[in-house]
Every structure is written in structure tokens, then in C-alpha cells.
Amino acid sequence: MSSFIPETAPFNEQQRAWLNGFFAGLTGIQETANGSVASALAVGLPGAEPEVEEEEDFPWHDASLPIVDRMEMAEEKPLERKLMAAMAQLNCGSCGYLCQTYGEAIASGEEKNLSLCSPGGKETKQMIKKLMADAPATNGTANGAVANGAASNGAAAWSRNNPYSANLLESRPLNLEGSAKDTRHVAIDLTGSGMRYEVGDALGVYPVNCGDLCAQIIDRLAADSQVKVATPLGNTKPLLTALQEDCCLKDPSDELIELLIGRTPDASAQDTLKHLLAEGVPEGFDVLDVLEVAAGSTITATEFLECLDPLNPRLYSIASSMKAVGDQVHLTVGKVVYEREGRVRKGVASTMLAERIAEGESLRVFVQPNHGGFTVPAKEDTPMIMVGPGTGVAPFVAFLQERAAKKSPGDNWLFFGDQHEAYDFLYEKELTDYVHDGVLSRLDTAFSRDGDKKVYVQDKMRENAAELWQWLKKGAHFYVCGDASRMAADVERALLQIIEDEGGMSAEDAKAYLKTMTSEQRYVRDVY
């Protein structure tokens, strides 16, 4: 692809790639046959250098299709397309790529980490491993170093492969006493880093595993916590540090289960492990669980680490605009803690941000540019409709900060929902202030546990169907942030029904209308 931005221009590699993609889009690169804008979107993310195949259709790029069907569609395709079909098809950006470009990066050898597709989970990871095992070896650059490394012009290039060590400013509870949730407003200091972000971008956070969990694993292995080991990320560290910093302890790999089957003297434990291997591990079942099933087995620390996946960064939607907060970045983080089989389980990044890092201590971060037009409209008078229940409100706090700072004249409508209004109205003061100041034209809330009947954001959309349709007719952009499998799917069904009913369309015409909105980047989702 042609370069529109000179090497001497004061941009890092990711910024230059995004700008090249933007200008390429302006000069006529078209949509792919399935309606996705593959040009400017692809080059806005790491590893997205391959030329766009404008004529190629990707029938498997449909999140509603099971992986078996997607793989059948890609059966006769090249390796990179088979790998793409194995992804979750959300283009969520959590891997640092799009589904297409992640598959291409793996196939070329530029990306060695096969476990980055978080929404795809175990089935994606297993399928990728199978495809790669059957494929000829590649000689690409490990971990996408060319795309993600330091900028050649010497400018700061903090990235997934070169994160910035930033200080935590605060981790403030947003829920009030009585809530069943613990949601935090997290503020991080970027002073002196040179890092910049736009509203709609995500912040990558490298987590550190809980020390107690690591100590229990080492005890189960009967290993020396200070023995030097090679980690899944290619580092050499003491075992305890390696487990904390470099290893995924959430999902036991098939390789670990297979190793333990051969080392476990107990027949009953072998049967349990074989069942786990065949059927998959239960939700919440982690590496320590599988070691406890295989109690009595003997494996070395080196063998154990060879069976672990790397600890990947977590991406959080940025909840701030630099026009409002300066050299800070804010997040909205829901702390994950639950009990399973007598042991407390903790979300590695969320509990780190909520309780394991003190104010003033450091964490490693990088900016992941937004994808698919998930940012405020370029025309400041364009109306916005935003649907963000729970922590999905995060990017829309940023959107509103941006529009308030720029005094944008466009109308803004937010649908927010959670469990209880009294305890769980996240950013209540900020949002109600925006209503009073006229920045937020409409605020509709749905608190599902406050009445006899559960009410969700999609129900509020239906209640306001006529007005919502009028906003769409005026060219409003419609944004959704949150859970892909439930909330976002329900919101899309409600939106299609509103288009059909209020627009007097057939179901097929409503789908075509929404597809047009998507291709025009007027219907944009940040889902996971």
C-alpha cells in the first residue's frame, strides 16, 4: 500500500499507519463485498500491512455463525483466511488487530501469540493451533515487531510490545454502599510519556497475577519459587515472578491436561482429566484447579511453564477526553470476584486495578486505536445515540467530554442501565450535569432490579421508538458498547424492529438499512 505520510513526519508507526489508511480510504479504496470497510480500518491496527482484497467476500465474518460452519466455509481458502474464520468475528480489537489482519499476521509469522482472540476463547485457540500444526513453517518477525516496535524517527512509540510504565492516580469506587458490584473509576498519569489518544480508543493494561494464587501453584508443584525458568513470553525470570508477570493462569491448556494425564498415578484423576480434555473445562476452572485434580502427579516447573499461554494485556474502553483531563487516561473497571468450589476467584486485571496497586505505583499500558469509526462524528452537528449499560458507559463519558470541550452543537442521547438506581447509577453527577448544561439532550435509564419486571436499555429504546427513528432519519450515529453475546445482540434486535416498524419496512429492508448504516459508520459497536 502506498505511503501518504513521509518517514520524517512527527508520528509513531501506529499513527503513521492509521493516517496512511485514512488517506487511502479518501482516495478510493472501496468496501469489501460483505460491507466491511477493509482499507482504512485494517491499517489502523497493528499487523495490517497486507494489501486489501477488495473483491473478496468473507461469508464466515458473521459472529452469529458457529465456528464449525465458519471453518467449513473457509475450507478451500488459504491459511490466512482459515485463521480468520477461526476468530470470534467481532472485529473487537482486543487482539490488537481485526479478525482479518490477525489471521494474516499469524499466517505470515509476524505474530507468534496464538491466544489473543479473547472473545473466541478456547475454541478459537484450539482451532488456530490445529491450523498452524498442519501448515508449513513461516519465517516472519516474531510478535509483529515491525508493526509494533519503536518508531524509526525516534519518537515515542509506546505499544503492545513496548508498553509505558505509568503511575496510578486513583481507583475510586463508583457504586454506593448496598450494591452487589464494585465498579471503579481508574485514573492513570501519562505525564511525560508523549502518549496521545482519541475518544473511542482503548487502553491496553498488562496485568500482574495475584501473588497468593502464584504461591499456591508453586506449592502444588513443590517447586522453588526462585528457580530461573523460561516464560511463555520468551523471558528468563524466577518462577514466582514468571507466574505473576508472564503466564496466563486462567485457562488450563490441553497440553497441560495431556501432560498431567500421563503423570497422574490415580486412575480416577486420569478419568477426570480425560473428560476435561474431551469436553472442555467448566467456566471459571483455572490452572490451579487442574493441578489439584492431578494431585500426586510430578512435573517440573519448566514442563509446567511450557504448557502455559502468555499473559495477554486487557483492553479497556477509555472513559476520558484529553481535551478535558490533559495528560491522564481514565477507565471504568468492574471488579470481578466470585467463589467457586470453596476458593475465591479474581479477575486478574480488574482486581489489580481495584485493590492490588496503590496510588503512585506503576502499571504497564499502551493505547490501542479505535476501529471501525468508533469515535465522535467528524461533523460536530451530527446527532449521537449511545447505548452503554454498566461499564459500557465508559467510552460515552469520553464522547460527552469531547463534545462539551469542543462545544459541538450536535444533539446527544444516552441510554444507560444497571441493577439499582440508588447504588449503581455510574457517573450520575457527571451525566445529570451534562443534561442540565444541555450537552446531553436526552438521558434514558433502565435499572433492571428496581421493579417487579426487569427493564433493560433495549426496552427503553422501544419505548422511545418514534423519536429514535426521527434521530436516525436526521443522520444520527448509533453507538453500542458492552457485552456482545447478550446486550449488544438484544440492542440490535430492538434497533432492527424500530427501523422496520417506524420506517414502514419489511424485515429484509430493515436489515439492508442497518447494513447501510454500518458501511457508512453510522452504526458502530465496541463489543467484547
C-alpha positions, -999 to +999 in steps of 0.1 A: +000+000+000+013+035-008+026+057+019+010+091+021+029+102+053+067+109+050+090+089+072+102+122+086+068+133+098+064+135+136+043+104+140+049+070+155+044+038+135+008+032+146-002+069+139+015+068+105-003+035+097-036+050+107-031+081+087-020+062+056-051+041+059-073+072+063-059+089+032-061+056+013-098+055+021-103+090+009-086+082-024-110+055-034-103+021-017-138+005-016-157-017+007-153-055+006-183-074-007-196-082+027-199-044+035-169-041+058-145-012+052-113-032+050-090-004+040-087+024+065-099+001+093-073-025+087-043-003+086-054+015+118-044-016+137-010-034+142-001-060+116-024-046+090+000-041+061-012-067+036-030-052+006-068-052+008-085-078-013-114-056-025-132-082-044-131-109-018-161-118+002-158-132+037-190-152+043-177-165+076-173-130+090-205-133+110-204-136+148-237-155+148-223-185+130-207-213+150-170-220+144-178-253+127-198-235+100-172-208+096-144-233+091-165-252+065-169-220+045-132-214+046-122-250+039-107-243+004-092-209+013-056-200+020-042-204+056-047-167+065-084-170+056-089-202+076-073-185+105-096-155+101-126-179+101-114-193+135-117-158+151-147-146+170-157-123+141-164-093+163-135-071+150-134-060+186-097-050+185-090-069+218-062-088+200-047-056+186-059-065+151-090-070+132-101-107+125-087-105+090-054-089+099-048-111+130-052-142+107-028-126+082-002-117+109-002-153+122+000-168+088+029-146+078+048-154+110+047-118+122+026-127+152+036-157+173+010-153+201-019-176+191-041-168+221-050-131+216-086-137+205-103-132+239-139-134+227-131-166+207-118-183+238-106-219+239-123-230+206-105-203+186-072-210+203-075-248+196-085-243+160-056-219+154-032-244+169-045-271+147-043-250+116-007-240+124+003-275+132-009-286+097+007-256+079+043-252+067+066-231+089+069-194+084+098-171+088+081-139+098+091-115+126+080-126+160+052-108+177+047-083+150+079-064+159+079-044+127+044-031+131+045-026+168+081-016+176+097+017+182+093+044+156+122+048+132+121+086+136+130+083+173+096+095+185+079+078+215+062+046+203+046+030+233+027+000+221+016-036+229+053-047+225+067-016+242+043-005+270+047+026+291+052+024+328+025+048+341+015+057+377-019+050+391-036+083+403-068+068+418-091+038+418-123+053+431-155+032+438-185+043+416-211+021+433-226+032+466-230+011+497-256-016+492-245-025+457-237-060+446-210-046+423-176-029+427-170-007+397-140+017+398-132+049+381-095+045+374-072+074+366-037+069+353-010+095+348+006+098+313+027+130+321+060+129+302+051+099+281+042+117+250+012+093+246-019+106+229-053+091+225-086+099+208-120+093+223-131+058+213-096+044+217-089+016+242-061+014+268-042-018+269-032-028+305-007-055+313-020-072+344+000-090+371-013-122+386-023-124+423+007-134+444-014-157+466-026-177+435+010-180+422+022-191+456-004-219+458+006-231+423+042-232+433+033-251+465+013-276+444+043-281+421+066-285+451+090-261+433+115-235+443+099-200+438+133-186+429+144-211+403+150-195+369+126-205+342+119-196+306+084-179+303+058-181+275+069-146+265+105-157+260+119-141+292+140-158+319+128-150+354+124-165+388+094-189+389+073-167+411+079-136+390+073-155+358+039-167+370+030-132+381+041-113+351+042-136+320+018-165+324-020-169+319-033-189+349-070-187+339-075-213+313-056-246+315-043-257+281-049-290+265-011-295+266-011-292+304-040-316+308-024-341+285+009-339+304-009-344+337-028-374+324+005-391+318+019-382+351-011-389+374-010-423+392-046-422+403-070-438+378-099-417+389-080-385+384-069-397+350-106-402+340-115-368+352-086-352+333-096-371+301-132-359+305-119-323+308-098-328+277-127-341+257-155-319+269-136-287+279-131-273+314-161-257+332-165-219+333-141-205+359-119-236+361-083-225+362-047-238+362-047-244+400-079-264+397-064-288+372-032-292+393-055-301+423-073-327+402-040-342+394-027-342+430+001-367+433+015-361+398+050-349+394+060-323+368+089-298+368+085-261+368+100-260+333+075-286+320+046-267+336+055-233+321+060-249+286+022-257+288+010-222+298-002-195+275+013-160+277-005-134+299-020-111+275-030-074+280-065-065+288-081-037+267-104-012+284-125+015+266-111+049+275-135+069+296-119+104+291-110+130+265-076+146+267-093+179+260-109+175+294-083+156+315-050+166+299-022+140+304-043+115+321-063+085+309-095+073+327-111+038+328-143+023+341-135-011+355-158-037+370-140-057+396-145-095+391-146-116+422-166-148+428-163-181+447-161-215+430-157-247+449-146-230+481-120-208+465-123-171+457-115-164+420-104-130+409-103-112+376-066-106+371-067-071+357-098-058+375-087-068+409-052-055+402-066-021+394-091-022+423-070-035+451-035-047+443-020-015+431-017+015+454-019+051+442+015+062+429+025+026+420+031+018+383+015-004+357+023-010+320-001+005+295-004+013+258-030+029+236-050+008+211-065+030+184-103+027+179-116+006+150-145+009+126-152+045+133-159+041+170-154+078+178-174+110+177-187+120+143-164+142+122-192+167+117-198+183+150-235+189+144-242+152+138-266+137+164-253+108+185-273+080+201-252+060+227-262+027+243-239+018+272-252-001+302-229-008+332-192-003+323-203+001+287-209+037+296-171+043+296-165+055+261-196+077+261-183+096+291-153+103+269-176+112+239-195+137+261-163+152+275-151+157+240-183+173+227-185+196+258-149+207+254-154+214+217-189+230+222-202+207+195-238+216+185-249+181+178-276+165+200-266+136+222-288+108+236-276+083+261-293+050+272-277+038+304-287+008+325-276-012+356-292-030+385-303-004+411-306+034+406-298+040+443-264+022+442-254+016+406-260+049+387-224+052+374-213+088+369-247+101+380-235+136+388-215+140+356-243+127+335-270+148+352-248+179+350-245+173+312-283+172+310-286+205+329-259+221+308-275+209+275-246+187+264-268+156+269-300+162+251-317+130+265-308+106+292-329+074+294-321+049+322-331+013+329-324-002+363-333-038+360-337-048+397-358-018+409-392-031+399-412-063+396-404-065+359-368-063+347-363-033+323-332-031+301-318-005+277-334-021+247-368-018+264-362+020+268-353+021+231-386+005+222-405+030+245-390+058+225-391+042+191-407+071+172-383+097+184-353+073+180-364+068+143-366+106+138-330+109+151-319+082+126-336+099+098-317+131+107-284+111+102-277+102+138-248+079+146-258+049+167-231+035+191-232+004+213-207-006+239-207-037+261-213-075+261-216-089+225-235-121+231-264-107+252-268-069+255-255-059+221-274-087+203-306-076+222-300-039+213-295-048+176-327-068+175-346-039+191-330-014+167-340-036+137-376-038+149-377+000+154-364+006+118-389-019+105-419-006+124-412+031+124-398+031+089-426+010+074-401-015+061-400-052+056-376-072+078-352-076+049-353-039+041-347-031+078-316-053+077-304-036+045-310-002+061-288-012+091-262-026+068-260+007+050-257+025+084-228+001+092-210+007+059-214+045+065-200+040+100-232+053+115-239+021+134-207+013+153-202-012+181-174-016+207-183-051+219-165-080+235 
